[in-house]
Amino acid sequence: MNRTSAWNRVAALAAIGTITLAGCTANSSSDGAPPSSAPSSSAAARGVAGQVASLLAEAKQAFDSPTRVSTAGNTDKTVDNMAVVEQKLLAASALAPYRADLLFSAASARIAQKNVPGALELYRKVLDVAPDDDDAHTYLAVWNRFLGDAAGSAAEVEQLRRSAPDRVPEVKALFAAVDQAVGSTLTDSSPQTAPPNTGVVVLGYALKKDGTMDAPLVQRLEKTLEVARALPDAPIVVTGGVEQAGNTEGALMKNWLVQRGVDAARITDENFARTTVENALYSSYVLATKRVDHAILISSASHVRRGTVDLTLAARENLPATFTVSSVAAVDKPLADLAVPSADELRSIYRDALSTIGLWSYRSAPMLQR
């Protein structure tokens, strides 16, 4: 299944609840038979549909809670909120066991709680429903690799080769992008030269509630200013669209750079991305309009590897096959301490990489997120 068909499946699964509710409210009898005094199957279906809808609404309420745990390297929903999301989704799955989307979404909630083995358990339950589900096999291939189970990962890739051969290049590209980023040495040095047609991508960071920039974002911009002066012809993309007090990251980032002498014509402010994955997806299209062949990605040192992986994978859709990404880090922690990614950083890298290649983490309407 390719990315388009994967999205079609997400859209179809998202529509199940609407279709079910609509079907349950219609008159299912066309022959004019008198109503039965016994509870009808449509009434039972209405009851189940209502319970599932209620559980999903409660899951979304917890999912949308503004409470976050933020560092320069990662912003996550709280473990407590994601435990509620998992609980509600699994309760809904018990009522509608054929809905594999609920298991996929619950597995993502477990990953958000750092429970990768528990997520694998749910992906295997998906295979009980649909043994050839290529998303389930993809998740198992990737997360087994994260856990160090090379044989288990290889077995899942081999299964994909038989059942969904078009997915295998995506998985191999994901592995290569992660290995490249993890194996590269972090640097905070601005390049003095760069390949022809180089662009710069700067990742945003959540604004304060009063709509002003927080310290990690200012650090990223200070590093961007160094790079912009070293490479005066490089176009710059500043990306971040989460609004606070009427401001977006992208707009404030551009203004900050312009106020310090960077030509506004060089800068494209991308004001829609809400996540690192969306930063990469939307920025890759901006880079395509600039006909860029290489990008220098700037973010906090504890975040830059994840951003690099996401941009590398996003670029496979719309930039030349020869397109490359390098990075410059704004130092939020000593680079020596970050030389080897922590388990948490690596988990975030793999999670985002899966989303970037087109797998939706949460696919149970109204809770939909790539």
FIDRENTOR-844113 format. One line per 8 residues: their letters; for each residue x, y, z of C-alpha. Coordinates in Angstrom, 2 decimals, padded with zeros to 5 digits, always signed. Example, Ala and Ser with C-alpha at 12.3 -4.5 7.8 and 13.67 -1.06 7.14 Angstrom:
AS	+012.30 -004.50 +007.80 | +013.67 -001.06 +007.14 $
END
This chain:
MNRTSAWN	+000.00 +000.00 +000.00 | +001.47 +003.38 -000.99 | +001.05 +006.67 +000.89 | -002.08 +007.62 -001.05 | -003.80 +004.33 -000.35 | -002.68 +004.51 +003.29 | -004.35 +007.91 +003.62 | -007.46 +006.57 +001.87 $
RVAALAAI	-007.65 +003.84 +004.49 | -007.32 +006.36 +007.33 | -010.10 +008.44 +005.78 | -012.28 +005.37 +005.40 | -011.70 +004.29 +008.98 | -012.43 +007.80 +010.17 | -015.74 +007.68 +008.35 | -016.83 +004.42 +009.99 $
GTITLAGC	-018.26 +006.13 +013.03 | -020.26 +008.58 +010.89 | -021.53 +005.86 +008.60 | -022.52 +003.69 +011.54 | -024.40 +006.46 +013.28 | -026.16 +007.48 +010.07 | -027.13 +003.90 +009.32 | -028.44 +003.34 +012.81 $
TANSSSDG	-030.78 +006.33 +012.67 | -032.31 +005.29 +009.38 | -035.42 +003.06 +009.21 | -034.00 -000.32 +008.35 | -037.38 -001.87 +007.58 | -038.68 -001.36 +004.05 | -041.55 -003.84 +004.10 | -043.78 -002.03 +006.59 $
APPSSAPS	-043.55 -004.82 +009.17 | -044.81 -003.86 +012.63 | -042.14 -003.05 +015.21 | -041.03 -005.91 +017.40 | -041.40 -005.69 +021.15 | -037.96 -007.30 +021.52 | -034.88 -005.06 +021.39 | -033.92 -004.67 +017.71 $
SSAAARGV	-030.43 -005.24 +016.33 | -030.41 -001.63 +015.14 | -031.14 -000.46 +018.69 | -028.24 -002.55 +019.96 | -026.00 -001.13 +017.25 | -027.09 +002.36 +018.22 | -026.13 +001.61 +021.79 | -022.66 +000.36 +020.85 $
AGQVASLL	-022.08 +003.23 +018.43 | -023.06 +005.73 +021.08 | -020.73 +004.18 +023.64 | -017.82 +004.15 +021.18 | -018.49 +007.76 +020.18 | -018.57 +008.78 +023.84 | -015.30 +006.99 +024.59 | -013.62 +008.60 +021.59 $
AEAKQAFD	-014.83 +012.04 +022.65 | -013.37 +011.45 +026.11 | -010.11 +010.24 +024.57 | -009.89 +013.34 +022.41 | -010.56 +015.59 +025.39 | -007.57 +014.08 +027.21 | -005.51 +014.14 +024.00 | -006.21 +017.84 +023.44 $
SPTRVSTA	-005.33 +018.87 +026.98 | -003.00 +021.89 +026.79 | -000.79 +020.42 +029.53 | +002.60 +019.58 +028.02 | +006.07 +018.53 +029.12 | +008.53 +020.69 +027.15 | +012.28 +020.78 +026.68 | +014.35 +022.18 +023.83 $
GNTDKTVD	+014.48 +018.68 +022.36 | +010.88 +017.59 +022.71 | +007.37 +018.66 +023.61 | +005.10 +015.81 +024.67 | +001.66 +015.33 +026.10 | +001.77 +014.18 +029.72 | +001.95 +010.49 +030.52 | -001.18 +010.80 +032.67 $
NMAVVEQK	-003.22 +012.22 +029.80 | -001.96 +009.60 +027.37 | -002.86 +006.85 +029.85 | -006.44 +008.13 +029.74 | -006.33 +008.15 +025.94 | -005.11 +004.55 +025.90 | -007.77 +003.44 +028.37 | -010.62 +005.02 +026.39 $
LLAASALA	-009.39 +003.65 +023.07 | -009.02 +000.11 +024.39 | -012.50 +000.29 +025.92 | -013.83 +001.36 +022.52 | -011.90 -001.47 +020.86 | -013.54 -004.00 +023.16 | -016.93 -002.79 +021.92 | -015.90 -002.73 +018.24 $
PYRADLLF	-013.16 -005.36 +017.95 | -013.05 -005.26 +014.14 | -011.95 -001.60 +014.20 | -008.19 -001.95 +013.90 | -007.85 +001.83 +013.85 | -008.60 +001.86 +017.58 | -005.72 -000.54 +018.22 | -003.33 +001.52 +016.10 $
SAASARIA	-004.29 +004.67 +017.99 | -003.98 +002.94 +021.38 | -000.54 +001.65 +020.36 | +000.55 +005.22 +019.62 | -000.69 +006.25 +023.07 | +001.47 +003.51 +024.57 | +004.50 +004.73 +022.65 | +003.83 +008.23 +024.00 $
QKNVPGAL	+004.07 +006.64 +027.45 | +007.40 +005.01 +026.46 | +005.79 +001.57 +026.47 | +007.06 +000.26 +023.15 | +006.69 -003.46 +024.04 | +003.06 -002.78 +024.93 | +002.57 -001.11 +021.55 | +003.99 -004.17 +019.79 $
ELYRKVLD	+001.40 -006.28 +021.58 | -001.37 -004.16 +020.06 | +000.12 -004.25 +016.55 | +000.09 -008.05 +016.82 | -003.59 -007.87 +017.78 | -004.18 -005.94 +014.56 | -002.66 -008.89 +012.71 | -005.18 -011.16 +014.43 $
VAPDDDDA	-007.85 -009.08 +012.68 | -005.99 -008.61 +009.38 | -002.90 -010.82 +008.98 | -001.64 -008.93 +005.94 | -002.04 -005.41 +007.32 | +001.00 -003.59 +005.94 | +000.89 -000.77 +008.50 | +001.03 -003.27 +011.36 $
HTYLAVWN	+003.97 -005.08 +009.77 | +005.70 -001.73 +009.17 | +005.30 -000.68 +012.79 | +006.59 -004.06 +013.95 | +009.61 -003.84 +011.64 | +010.54 -000.39 +012.92 | +009.84 -000.80 +016.62 | +011.52 -004.21 +016.80 $
RFLGDAAG	+014.58 -002.49 +015.36 | +014.32 +000.22 +018.02 | +014.26 -002.50 +020.71 | +017.33 -004.17 +019.22 | +015.50 -007.20 +017.81 | +017.20 -007.32 +014.42 | +015.78 -010.74 +013.55 | +012.23 -009.70 +014.41 $
SAAEVEQL	+012.59 -006.54 +012.35 | +014.01 -008.44 +009.37 | +011.16 -010.95 +009.52 | +008.61 -008.14 +009.31 | +010.44 -006.53 +006.38 | +010.40 -009.90 +004.62 | +006.66 -010.17 +005.24 | +006.22 -006.73 +003.69 $
RRSAPDRV	+008.29 -007.84 +000.71 | +005.69 -010.54 +000.09 | +002.49 -008.66 +000.93 | +003.29 -004.98 +000.26 | +006.51 -004.69 -001.76 | +005.99 -000.98 -002.41 | +006.31 -000.33 +001.33 | +009.79 -001.88 +001.60 $
PEVKALFA	+011.70 +001.05 +000.01 | +009.97 +003.41 +002.45 | +011.06 +001.32 +005.42 | +014.60 +000.97 +004.10 | +014.78 +004.73 +003.55 | +013.59 +005.28 +007.11 | +016.30 +002.99 +008.49 | +018.95 +004.73 +006.37 $
AVDQAVGS	+017.86 +008.22 +007.44 | +017.90 +007.27 +011.12 | +021.29 +005.57 +010.85 | +022.76 +008.56 +009.00 | +021.50 +011.07 +011.57 | +022.46 +008.97 +014.58 | +025.90 +008.25 +013.15 | +026.70 +011.89 +012.35 $
TLTDSSPQ	+028.63 +014.08 +014.75 | +026.65 +017.03 +016.09 | +028.18 +020.41 +015.33 | +027.38 +023.98 +016.26 | +029.85 +025.43 +013.75 | +028.48 +027.50 +010.89 | +029.66 +026.27 +007.48 | +031.96 +028.63 +005.62 $
TAPPNTGV	+031.06 +027.05 +002.29 | +028.11 +024.99 +001.09 | +027.07 +023.04 -002.01 | +025.37 +025.00 -004.81 | +021.65 +025.66 -004.34 | +021.77 +025.32 -000.56 | +018.86 +026.46 +001.59 | +018.44 +026.84 +005.35 $
VVLGYALK	+015.53 +025.46 +007.40 | +015.01 +026.69 +010.96 | +012.64 +024.76 +013.21 | +010.38 +026.70 +015.54 | +009.69 +026.19 +019.23 | +006.50 +026.77 +021.20 | +005.84 +030.40 +022.05 | +005.09 +031.54 +025.57 $
KDGTMDAP	+001.44 +032.08 +026.43 | +001.88 +035.83 +026.00 | +002.97 +035.27 +022.39 | +006.68 +035.97 +022.88 | +009.60 +033.71 +022.00 | +011.07 +031.34 +024.56 | +014.81 +030.93 +025.12 | +015.29 +027.79 +022.95 $
LVQRLEKT	+013.80 +029.58 +019.95 | +016.00 +032.64 +020.43 | +019.04 +030.35 +020.61 | +018.04 +028.76 +017.30 | +017.68 +032.20 +015.71 | +021.07 +033.34 +017.00 | +022.62 +030.32 +015.32 | +020.60 +031.03 +012.17 $
LEVARALP	+021.98 +034.56 +012.05 | +025.52 +033.13 +012.07 | +024.68 +030.78 +009.19 | +022.84 +033.48 +007.24 | +025.90 +035.74 +007.39 | +028.23 +032.90 +006.39 | +026.01 +031.95 +003.43 | +024.54 +035.26 +002.22 $
DAPIVVTG	+022.90 +033.78 -000.88 | +021.06 +030.92 +000.82 | +017.26 +031.18 +001.04 | +015.89 +030.64 +004.55 | +012.72 +028.88 +005.69 | +011.52 +029.57 +009.24 | +008.79 +027.15 +010.22 | +006.29 +027.02 +013.08 $
GVEQAGNT	+002.57 +027.67 +013.16 | +001.25 +027.16 +016.69 | -000.41 +030.45 +017.61 | -000.15 +032.16 +020.97 | -001.71 +035.56 +021.69 | -002.13 +036.21 +017.98 | +001.48 +035.40 +017.05 | +002.98 +032.43 +015.23 $
EGALMKNW	+006.53 +031.16 +015.50 | +007.25 +031.61 +011.80 | +006.24 +035.27 +011.69 | +008.18 +036.18 +014.84 | +011.25 +034.29 +013.62 | +011.27 +036.19 +010.34 | +010.83 +039.54 +012.09 | +013.70 +038.76 +014.48 $
LVQRGVDA	+016.08 +037.99 +011.61 | +015.01 +040.99 +009.53 | +015.54 +043.31 +012.50 | +019.13 +042.06 +012.62 | +019.91 +042.74 +009.00 | +018.85 +039.63 +007.09 | +017.13 +040.58 +003.82 | +013.40 +039.82 +004.15 $
ARITDENF	+013.36 +038.62 +000.54 | +015.55 +035.68 +001.56 | +013.13 +034.46 +004.22 | +009.95 +032.42 +003.82 | +007.94 +032.19 +007.01 | +005.94 +028.96 +007.17 | +003.11 +029.53 +009.65 | +001.07 +026.33 +009.59 $
ARTTVENA	+003.23 +023.52 +011.02 | +002.17 +022.27 +014.45 | +004.71 +019.46 +014.88 | +008.23 +018.58 +013.81 | +006.74 +016.27 +011.19 | +004.71 +019.12 +009.73 | +007.77 +021.41 +009.92 | +009.52 +018.95 +007.62 $
LYSSYVLA	+006.60 +018.31 +005.28 | +005.72 +021.95 +004.70 | +009.33 +023.15 +004.54 | +010.17 +020.55 +001.92 | +007.61 +022.11 -000.41 | +009.04 +025.58 +000.19 | +012.49 +024.21 -000.63 | +011.08 +022.69 -003.81 $
TKRVDHAI	+009.86 +026.12 -004.95 | +013.40 +027.44 -004.40 | +014.89 +024.53 -006.41 | +017.17 +023.69 -003.51 | +019.51 +020.69 -003.73 | +020.85 +020.76 -000.16 | +019.43 +022.03 +003.12 | +021.11 +023.00 +006.36 $
LISSASHV	+018.69 +022.33 +009.19 | +019.00 +024.39 +012.38 | +017.46 +023.41 +015.69 | +018.42 +022.72 +019.29 | +021.15 +020.10 +019.64 | +018.76 +017.70 +021.38 | +016.23 +018.10 +018.55 | +018.30 +018.50 +015.42 $
RRGTVDLT	+018.72 +014.79 +014.63 | +014.96 +014.23 +014.68 | +014.39 +017.23 +012.44 | +017.06 +016.03 +010.02 | +015.47 +012.58 +009.72 | +012.03 +014.08 +009.15 | +013.22 +016.51 +006.47 | +015.25 +013.81 +004.72 $
LAARENLP	+012.18 +011.56 +004.50 | +009.76 +014.35 +003.60 | +012.03 +015.42 +000.75 | +011.68 +012.02 -000.92 | +008.21 +013.11 -002.05 | +009.02 +016.38 -003.78 | +012.76 +017.05 -004.09 | +015.43 +015.45 -006.29 $
ATFTVSSV	+016.73 +012.03 -005.33 | +020.14 +013.68 -004.89 | +018.81 +016.12 -002.25 | +020.79 +016.04 +001.01 | +020.43 +017.46 +004.51 | +023.06 +018.54 +007.02 | +022.56 +020.27 +010.34 | +023.88 +022.94 +012.66 $
AAVDKPLA	+022.95 +022.76 +016.33 | +022.01 +025.51 +018.71 | +023.57 +024.18 +021.90 | +020.98 +023.54 +024.60 | +023.07 +020.81 +026.25 | +026.79 +020.02 +025.99 | +027.36 +018.29 +022.65 | +029.46 +015.63 +024.36 $
DLAVPSAD	+026.44 +014.66 +026.45 | +024.37 +014.25 +023.28 | +026.95 +012.32 +021.25 | +024.89 +009.15 +021.60 | +021.10 +009.61 +021.41 | +019.22 +008.67 +024.56 | +016.48 +006.06 +024.39 | +013.90 +008.85 +024.62 $
ELRSIYRD	+015.45 +010.78 +021.75 | +015.68 +007.67 +019.60 | +012.08 +006.76 +020.36 | +010.98 +010.23 +019.25 | +013.08 +009.95 +016.09 | +011.49 +006.64 +015.08 | +007.98 +007.83 +016.00 | +008.28 +010.94 +013.85 $
ALSTIGLW	+009.93 +009.07 +011.00 | +006.96 +006.70 +010.76 | +004.58 +009.64 +010.64 | +006.67 +011.38 +007.99 | +006.51 +008.43 +005.60 | +002.73 +008.54 +005.84 | +001.57 +006.40 +008.77 | -001.00 +008.17 +010.91 $
SYRSAPML	-000.37 +007.83 +014.64 | -003.96 +008.55 +015.68 | -006.54 +007.41 +013.16 | -009.80 +007.18 +015.12 | -012.09 +010.14 +014.43 | -012.41 +012.65 +015.96 | -008.83 +012.00 +017.11 | -006.76 +012.24 +013.95 $
QR	-003.07 +013.13 +013.87 | -000.26 +012.14 +011.59 $
END
